[in-house]
Amino acid sequence: MEYTTLEGRLIMPEYGRNIQQMVAFSLTIEDREERTRCVKTIINIMGNLFPYLRDVADFKHKLWDHLAIMSDFKLDIDFPYEIVEKENLHTRPESIPYKKSRIRYQHYGRTLEEMIEKVAEYPEGDEKSELIRLISNQMKKCFLTWNKEVVDDRKIFDDLRELSKGKLDIPDNFLKLVESKDVLHNRRSKPKKK
């Protein structure tokens, strides 16, 4: 009895040992046309293993890349796509530069702080007033999500003034924010997913 664990490591386990053996067999075929026909059949079988991915863009291209990887880039055929090179297979992508600045209030988050900075630069008018209203309501929702206590609108406006470096000074009678009980009630009344 043969144990599959004694047959060596699977290069791409998601395709299984049979596909890997087919690829290994295709490497032994001497006739180039016959080898190409065999490889195309293997690609079709690999595609049948994941039928739900057929509509994904570049699915066939990925299959050809995977086939090249499983053959250790030794297949001598005309690939229909430009395949990944062996040298580029394990290169790390460039790191994404993140802002190093400190977030003043964690419960509001960096995105909301950046939005406040942008709105502070807007010219006075209805659009700016509407954006302030939307941001203020979002700030109140974020505050209640993390702090679980009722918050006064004045606290939100004070935070808004501070985050905008004094550029957005909201008077008390400017607008009325969503009630805390409404935000808390909406969060509790949502049905839980099972």
C-alpha positions as CSV (number, residue, x, y, z in Angstrom):
1,M,0.0,0.0,0.0
2,E,1.3,3.4,-1.0
3,Y,1.0,6.4,1.4
4,T,0.4,9.7,-0.3
5,T,2.6,11.3,2.4
6,L,5.6,9.4,1.0
7,E,5.0,10.8,-2.5
8,G,6.5,14.2,-1.8
9,R,5.2,17.6,-1.0
10,L,2.3,19.1,-3.0
11,I,3.4,22.3,-4.7
12,M,-0.2,23.6,-4.9
13,P,-2.4,21.6,-2.5
14,E,-5.6,23.1,-3.7
15,Y,-5.3,21.1,-7.0
16,G,-4.5,17.8,-5.4
17,R,-2.0,15.1,-6.1
18,N,-3.7,13.9,-9.2
19,I,-3.3,17.2,-11.0
20,Q,0.3,17.4,-9.9
21,Q,1.0,13.9,-11.3
22,M,-0.6,14.9,-14.6
23,V,1.7,17.9,-14.8
24,A,4.7,15.7,-14.0
25,F,3.5,13.3,-16.7
26,S,3.2,16.2,-19.2
27,L,6.9,17.0,-18.6
28,T,7.9,13.5,-19.8
29,I,6.1,13.9,-23.2
30,E,8.6,14.4,-25.9
31,D,6.4,15.6,-28.8
32,R,5.8,19.4,-28.3
33,E,2.3,19.4,-29.9
34,E,1.2,16.4,-27.9
35,R,2.6,18.0,-24.7
36,T,0.7,21.2,-25.5
37,R,-2.5,19.3,-26.1
38,C,-2.0,17.4,-22.8
39,V,-1.4,20.7,-20.9
40,K,-4.6,22.3,-22.3
41,T,-6.5,19.3,-21.1
42,I,-5.0,19.7,-17.6
43,I,-6.0,23.4,-17.6
44,N,-9.6,22.4,-18.4
45,I,-9.6,19.9,-15.6
46,M,-8.1,22.5,-13.2
47,G,-10.9,24.9,-14.2
48,N,-13.5,22.3,-13.5
49,L,-12.3,22.0,-9.9
50,F,-13.4,25.7,-9.4
51,P,-16.4,26.2,-11.6
52,Y,-17.6,29.2,-9.5
53,L,-14.5,31.1,-10.5
54,R,-15.0,30.8,-14.3
55,D,-16.6,34.3,-14.5
56,V,-13.7,35.9,-12.6
57,A,-11.5,38.1,-14.8
58,D,-8.1,36.5,-15.5
59,F,-9.2,33.1,-14.2
60,K,-7.5,31.3,-17.2
61,H,-4.4,33.4,-16.8
62,K,-4.2,32.3,-13.1
63,L,-4.6,28.7,-14.1
64,W,-1.7,28.9,-16.6
65,D,0.4,30.6,-13.9
66,H,-0.4,27.8,-11.4
67,L,0.4,25.2,-14.0
68,A,3.8,26.8,-14.7
69,I,4.5,26.9,-10.9
70,M,3.5,23.2,-10.5
71,S,5.9,22.3,-13.4
72,D,8.7,24.3,-11.7
73,F,8.7,26.4,-14.8
74,K,10.1,23.5,-16.9
75,L,7.2,23.2,-19.3
76,D,8.4,23.8,-22.9
77,I,5.2,25.0,-24.6
78,D,3.8,28.2,-26.0
79,F,1.8,29.7,-23.2
80,P,-1.3,31.7,-24.3
81,Y,-0.6,34.2,-21.5
82,E,2.5,35.8,-20.2
83,I,3.2,33.7,-17.1
84,V,4.8,34.8,-13.9
85,E,8.6,34.5,-13.8
86,K,10.3,32.3,-11.2
87,E,12.3,35.2,-9.9
88,N,9.2,37.3,-9.3
89,L,7.3,34.5,-7.6
90,H,8.4,35.3,-4.0
91,T,9.1,39.0,-4.2
92,R,7.4,41.1,-1.7
93,P,5.1,43.9,-2.8
94,E,6.0,47.5,-2.1
95,S,4.9,48.6,1.4
96,I,2.0,50.9,1.6
97,P,2.9,54.2,3.2
98,Y,0.6,54.9,6.1
99,K,0.3,58.2,7.9
100,K,2.4,58.3,11.0
101,S,0.4,61.0,12.7
102,R,-1.4,60.3,15.9
103,I,-5.2,60.0,16.0
104,R,-6.5,62.6,18.4
105,Y,-9.7,60.7,19.3
106,Q,-9.6,57.0,18.6
107,H,-13.4,56.6,18.6
108,Y,-13.7,59.0,15.6
109,G,-10.9,57.5,13.6
110,R,-8.5,59.0,11.1
111,T,-11.0,59.2,8.2
112,L,-13.4,61.4,10.1
113,E,-10.5,63.6,11.2
114,E,-9.5,64.0,7.5
115,M,-13.0,64.8,6.5
116,I,-13.2,67.5,9.1
117,E,-10.0,69.1,7.8
118,K,-11.4,69.1,4.3
119,V,-14.7,70.6,5.3
120,A,-12.9,73.3,7.3
121,E,-11.4,74.5,3.9
122,Y,-14.8,74.7,2.2
123,P,-16.3,78.2,1.5
124,E,-19.3,79.2,3.6
125,G,-22.6,78.1,2.2
126,D,-25.3,75.4,2.2
127,E,-23.0,72.7,1.1
128,K,-20.6,73.3,4.0
129,S,-23.5,73.5,6.5
130,E,-24.8,70.2,5.2
131,L,-21.4,68.5,5.4
132,I,-21.0,69.8,9.0
133,R,-24.4,68.4,9.9
134,L,-23.5,65.0,8.4
135,I,-20.1,64.8,10.0
136,S,-21.5,65.9,13.4
137,N,-24.1,63.2,13.4
138,Q,-21.5,60.6,12.4
139,M,-19.3,61.8,15.2
140,K,-22.1,61.3,17.7
141,K,-22.8,57.8,16.4
142,C,-19.1,57.0,16.7
143,F,-18.9,58.4,20.2
144,L,-21.9,56.4,21.3
145,T,-20.6,53.2,19.6
146,W,-17.4,53.3,21.8
147,N,-18.6,55.1,24.9
148,K,-22.0,53.6,25.6
149,E,-23.2,56.7,27.4
150,V,-25.4,59.6,26.5
151,V,-23.5,62.5,24.9
152,D,-24.4,66.1,24.8
153,D,-24.3,67.8,21.4
154,R,-22.1,70.5,22.9
155,K,-19.3,67.8,23.4
156,I,-19.5,66.9,19.8
157,F,-19.3,70.5,18.7
158,D,-16.4,71.1,21.0
159,D,-14.6,68.1,19.5
160,L,-15.4,69.3,16.0
161,R,-13.9,72.7,16.8
162,E,-10.8,71.1,18.3
163,L,-10.3,68.7,15.4
164,S,-10.7,71.6,12.9
165,K,-8.2,73.7,14.8
166,G,-10.8,76.3,15.6
167,K,-12.0,76.7,11.9
168,L,-15.4,75.2,12.6
169,D,-17.0,76.9,15.5
170,I,-20.6,75.7,15.8
171,P,-23.1,77.8,17.7
172,D,-25.6,76.0,20.0
173,N,-28.6,76.9,17.9
174,F,-26.9,75.9,14.6
175,L,-28.4,72.4,14.4
176,K,-29.9,69.6,16.4
177,L,-28.1,66.3,16.2
178,V,-29.7,62.8,16.2
179,E,-30.9,61.9,19.7
180,S,-28.7,59.6,21.7
181,K,-31.6,57.3,22.5
182,D,-32.4,57.0,18.8
183,V,-28.9,55.9,18.0
184,L,-28.8,53.5,20.9
185,H,-32.3,52.2,20.2
186,N,-31.5,51.5,16.5
187,R,-28.4,49.6,17.5
188,R,-30.3,47.4,20.0
189,S,-33.3,46.8,17.8
190,K,-31.4,45.3,14.9
191,P,-32.1,41.5,14.7
192,K,-29.0,39.4,15.5
193,K,-27.7,37.2,12.7
194,K,-27.5,33.6,13.5
